[in-house]
Amino acid sequence: MTNFGKIQSYNDQSRSGIILPDQGGQPIPFDNQDAASDDPRPKIHQRYAYDTLLPAQGGELRAVNLRLQETHREQAESQAG
């Protein structure tokens, strides 16, 4: 199931961050390696779609497969090209 949230923080050195789910709940960590390859480095307050993964060995919930969500205006501008 796809979830949505905004980047709360991102650390360039560790290439990891925290995303805040739109539906509320606890912030979820992510690694930049889990972002779609064509996305630039995440910026604070950008909205992303993501999936979640709970490692089998009792690790913490993580956001994976992050995909930048453009606003309607950004979508129109990129299509007008």
Secondary structure by P-SEA (a helix, b strand, c coil): cbbbbbbcccccccccbbbbbcccccbbbbcccccccccccccccbbbbbbbbbbcccccccccbbbbbbcaaaaaaaaac
